[in-house]
Amino acid sequence: MHAIAIDSKYGVPTVALHTHVFEKVVKTVTRIHGMPEARYAFVPQPVMGKTAQQLRAYVDGKDPLSGRPVMQEVIEGLTRPANGDRGKEITFDRSTPRWVEKDSEENLHRLFLDNNWTDKLPIILPTEKRVEEMLARTSHKPDEVVGHMRSNQFRVLWEFTVEKVAVNAVMAGARPEYFPVILALAATGVSARGSTTSSMAAMVVVNGPIRDEVKMNSGTGAMAPFNHANATIGRAYGLLSQNLQGGSLPGDSYMGSQGNNYMYNSVTFAENEERSPWEPFHLQHGFKATDSTVSVFTGCRSTAFTLGVREKYWREHVRNMLRGMDAHSAPTFLLDPIAARQFIDRGGFDTKEKFIQWIYENALMPAGEYWDYQLIQNYIYPRATFGEEPYASKLKAAPDEMIRMFKPEEIHVVVVGGETNGYWRIIGCNYQKTVSVDDWR
């Protein structure tokens, strides 16, 4: 992407180097951006963990895909004219068929599976009657555009309608009364099938009266597969993300190195507002208690987990858990109500804001360790070198100087659980947005 910007915006001939596993992605991205003639070369995967001599051998060696010397491809890319395709109009089919041919139920299930329209689990076939029942639960017209979505920032956005969302809601097994929640998730434009090599997943927190209306679980087992609304709303979010952004195919439009089991239903649950000692999450983001909302987080990869908030060493325990997170993954605390009240008893945190401020001040690590994290090098270091704060000041710190790992606005707290015990966890993830469900009734 950087090479495309330098070449197209500034007119500087550029050759991008990629590892060979990204061949399909590179070719797709360059075509989508109207630059099928973009110049690139490939070296073997991996580059991580290789010595300088091994990496030099990659550059001095041959492109594993073309078989030509890498440096020859670089020199030719920088010195020879482009192939003349620049400026040609390129069109892309960003749709899926509205109907499929009539067939047996078994064959239709096979068709959906073979076309990668499912999450590889059995689905409910989206018949016209079932889709109409789903559509009856919203005042919005079937052909109204709900939003746009893509798997990553480099791909072209797909546009989708209320009817398309309804189809995926049926496939997930959701009941019609859940549909406004699912439409709100679709309207965020945030994909639950984001493509990144770090294998991220999404998390959904539901607040307000809709929780009781559709009988969502915020208590015992809320994050487990025991509640129909939690399970199928989350699954619908994943399916609509996959199908309405143009697919999610490993090695092509999905590049998660390990994958992520959270992706099956995107860790979807309701906040336990009734048992929380603090104000609900959506009130912190400009909504009223009587509003129904969905809040979306992405990047869910890492989890730290423990029981209780001890009297003597609780501060050290929390600091150790935070140090166990990747420094690029902001913490969201998921607290059983028992644990939330223990934090109030131990630290006097009678508001979420006070608790978050304490976390901000105590999530510390030596600057040398911070800057040695690979994701910090990839995404934060360039911003620091351009003077962006607070990163520029952190970059000036001595290696053994303790610096703060996160910004206060990156830290979040949600209360969920049935008080069978005071368990709590930290999930490393990034809050994206909160959207009204009421707007989609």
N, C-alpha and C positions, 0 to 999 in steps of 0.2 A: 504493500500500500504506500509506503514512503517513497519507493522508487517510482510508482505511478504519479504521485504528486510532484516530485522533482522534475520528471520528464514532461508531464502535461502542463503544469503550471508555470514552470520556469524555463522549459525548452532545453534542459540539460540532458544529453544522452545518458542513460542510466541502465545498468544491468543489475538485476536483483539476484542474490544468491539464496537458494532455498535448499533444505534437505529433501531427498527424493520422495519421502512419503507424502509430501504436500503437492505432488504433481497435479492431481485433479483439482484441488482447491485453487492453486495458482492460475491454472488455465481458465477456470470458471470466473474467478474474480477479475482477471484482466479483460475477458470478453464482456462481462457485465458492465465494466467501466468504459466500454467503447474503445479498448486498446488491445485488440487481438494480436497486434504486432509488438506488444511489449516484450522487451528482451530480458531473458533470465537464464540462469544456469543452475544445475543441481549438484550437490555433493552428498555423500552418504549420510544416513542417519545411524547413530546419534552423533551430535557434536558435544553434548554435555559429558563431562568426565574424561575427555580426551586431552592428551598432552599437546603442547605447542607443536612438537614435531609431528604428531599424528594429524593435527589439523593442517599443517603445512603440506603433508602428503596428500590430503584431500584436494587442496588447491592445485598442487602440482600434478595431480592424477587426472583421471578421466571422469567425465559426467556419467554416473551409473545408469542414466536413462538413454542418453544419446550415444554414449561410447566415445565421444569426442573429448579432447583435452579441455579441462575447465577454463584454463587461461586463454585458450584459443577462442572459446565462446565469448569470454569477457571482452577480449580485444576486438573481435569482430562486431560484437554488440555496440561497442563504443565508437567504432570508426566507420562502419558501413551504414548506408541509408536504411531506414525502416522499409518494410516490404510493401508500403503503399496502401494498407488497409485502413489507415487512420481516417476517421471522418465518415466512414461508411455507416449507414443506419443499420443497427442491429436490433432485431425484435426478439422478445422472449415470451413464451407462453407461460403466464403466471396464473394459471387456473387449473382446476380439476373438473372432470365431467360432472354435470348436475345429475345425470341418470346413468345407470349401467343397464346392460341388456338383461332381460328376464332370464332366470336360470334357477336351478335347484338351490336350496339353502346351503347345502354342503359346498357347491361350486362357488356360490357368492362369497362364503367365508374364505375360501381359497383365493378368490380374486382379490379381496381386500388385503389378505396377508401377502400375496405375491407382489402387489403394487406398493407395499410398504405404507399402507394407510392405517396400520394398527400399531400397537405397542407390543406385538407378538403374543398378546393374550387374547382369548376369545372376546368378541364384541357382540353387541346387540345390533342386528342389521337395521340401518336407518331407512325403514319403509316410509312411504309418503304419509301414512296415517300417524306413525310415531313422531315424525318431524312436525306435523301439523299440531299434535298435542303439545309438543314442546313450545312451538311458536305462540300458542294460545296464552302462554303465561307471561307475555310481554306486550306492551302497547306499541312497540316499534314494528315497522313494516319488514317483511322478510327480505326485501331488496335494499334495505337501508345499510349503508356502510358503517360497520362497527369500528374499524381501525385498520392499521397496517402493521406488519410484523416481518422480521427477518432473523435469521439464526446468528448473524454477527454483523458488525458495522460495515463490512465490506460488500455485503450482498444487497441486491435491489429489494426494496420493500414490496411485499405482496399486499393486496387489498382484499378485504373479506367482508361479507354481509352477515346479517342476523341469521339468515337461513343456513349459511355455511357453519356458523357456530352451533346452531341447533342440530345439524347432522352429527357433529362430533360429540355433542352432549348425549344424544341418543346412543351412539356407539359406545360411550363410556358406561352406559347403564344408569345415567342420572335420571331422577324423576323430574317431571315438568316443573314442579314448584322450585326446583333448584336453579332454574334457567336464568333469572336475573343475576344471581351470583356469578354464574359462568360467563354471562355477557359482560359483566363488570371486569372480570379477569381478562377477557379478550380485549376489552377497551383499553387496558393498560398499555398495550403494544409491547409488553415485555414478554419475551419468549421463555417458556419453561423448558425448551429444547435448545438452549444456547450452545453454540459450537465454540469450544475452546479446548485446547489440549489439556487444560487443568481439570476437566471432567466435572464441571459445576452442575448443580441442580438448583431448583427454586424452592421457596417456602411461601406459603399463603397463610395469613392470619385474618380471620373474619371477626368483625365486631358489630355490636348493635343488635336490635331486635330480630333481625333475620336469623340469628343463631338459633333462637327458640322456634321461630316459624318453620324452619326446615329441619329442626331437631338435630342440629350439629352437636358434637361432643367437645366440651372444653375441660372435662374432668378426667376420671379414671380411664386410661387407655386412649386419650384424645389423639395422640400421635401414632397410634397403632391401628391395625386393620379391623376395627370392631364397630365402626359407625358408617352407615351407608352414605350419608351426605358427605362426610369428610372424605371418604374413599373415592366416591364417584365424581365429586366436584374437582378434586385434585387430578383425577385421571382425565377428566374432560379437558382441563387446562393443558395437560400434557399433549393430548391428542390434537386439540385445535392448534396448539403451537406448532406441532410437527407438520400437520397437513396444510395449514393456512399460511405458513412461511415458505412453502416450497419444498418440504421434505426434510428428513433428518436421516441421512444415510451415512453410516460409518465409512470413513475414507474419502468421502465426497463432500457432503454438507455437514457432517459431524466428525470432529477430530478429537474428541475426548480420549485421552490415551488409555485410561483404565475404565472409563464409564462410571456411572454413579447410580446405585440402587434407589436413592432418593427420588430419581426421576419418574418412577412408576406413578406416584401420586403427589409429588412436589411438596411433601411434608405439610399437608393441609389440615388446619384445625381452627377452632374458635378460641378466643381468649376467655379465660375464666374471670369475667368482670365481677361477678357476684362475690367471689371469694378473694379477690385481689385487694390488698390494702392500699393500692395506688389507683390513680385514674386510668381508664382504659387507653390502649395504644392510639386509637383514632382521635381521641381528644387532644393528644399531643400534636396532631397534624391538621388542626383547624376544623374538625367536625364536632357535632354535638352528640350527647349521649344517646339521643333518639335517632340518630342517623345510623344506617346500616352501611358498612364498608368492607372492602377487601384491601389488604396491604400485601405487597409483593416484595420479596427479597430474592436476590440471586447470589450465585457464588458459593452455595452451601456445599462445603467439602469437608472441613475439619470440625471435629467435635471433642470437647473436653467435658468430663462427666464426674460428679461426685455426690456424696450424701451429706446433707446437713451443713450448718455454719457453726463451727466449733467456737467455744468461748475464748480460748487462749491464743490459738494460732490461725484464726480464720483469715486474717489479712495475708499471712504468708501463703496459705492454701490458695487464695484467689490469685495472688501474684504468680504462683507457680503454674496455675492453669492458664493464665494469660500468656506467660512465657512459653507455654507449650503450643500455642497457636502460631501459625505462620504470621509474620509481622505485616503481611499485606492483606490479611483476612480480618476485617473489623469484627468485633465480638457482638453478638446478640445473646443476651442472657434469657434463657427459658427457665423460669422458676416455678416450682410447685408452690401453691399459696403458703405452705408451711415454711419453705425456704425464704420466701419473700418476707414473711413476718419475722423470721430469724435475723435477716439482714437489718430490719428496723430495730430489733432488740439489741443487736451487737453494735451496729454503727450509727444508730439514730437517723437512718435515712427515711424520714417520713414522707418524702416525695421521690419519684423516680429521678428527678433532676439531680437531687443530692447524691443519690447512688451513682448515677452516671458520672458526675463530677469526680467522685472518689476513684472510680475506675480509671478515668482519664489521668488523674494525678499519680496513680499507682501502677499503671501498665508501663513499666520502664525496662529498658535493656541498654547495655553498653553500645555506643554509637558504632564501634567497629563490627559488632555482631549484627546490628541492624542493617548496615550497608552491605553485609556479606550475604544476605538472603537473596536468592536468585530473582524472585519476583520483585523485590525492592530495586534490584539492579535494572530489571527490565522496564519497570513502569514508573518508579519514583525518582531514581537517579537522574534521568534526563530532565525531569521537571525541576529538580534541585539545581542543576547546572544552568538553567535558564532563569534562576532567581526566584522561583515560586516558593512562597512561605507556606507552612513552617519548614519545608524540606531544605531550603537553602541554608537556614541556620543550623539544622541538624547535620548538614554536610560539613560544616565548619567545626563541629565538635570533635574533641580529642577521642581516640578510639576507646578509652576506658570511661569516658563521660557518660552518665546515664541520661538517656533521652526518652521522650514519650513516644510510645508506639503508634497511638491512634489520635484522631481528632475527636473532641467530645460529641460532635454531631454524627459521627460514625458509629457510636455506641448506642445500643437499644436494649430495652427490657420488655419482655412479654410474660404474663403470668398464665400458666397452663398446668393442669394436673388435678387429681382427685383427692389429695391429702391422705393417701395411704401411707406416705412417708415423705420426708423432706428432701427428695432428690432434686437436683437441678443440673443444668448443662449450659455450656457456651457453644454456640454454633458460629463458625466464622462465615459471615455472609454480608452482603451489601443491600441496605434498604433502597428500594427504587421509588415506589410511590404508593399512595392510598387513593382509591377510587370509590365513588358512591355506587352502592347497589341500587338505591332508590331511583336513580336516574334511568335504570334499565327495567323497571317494573312495567 
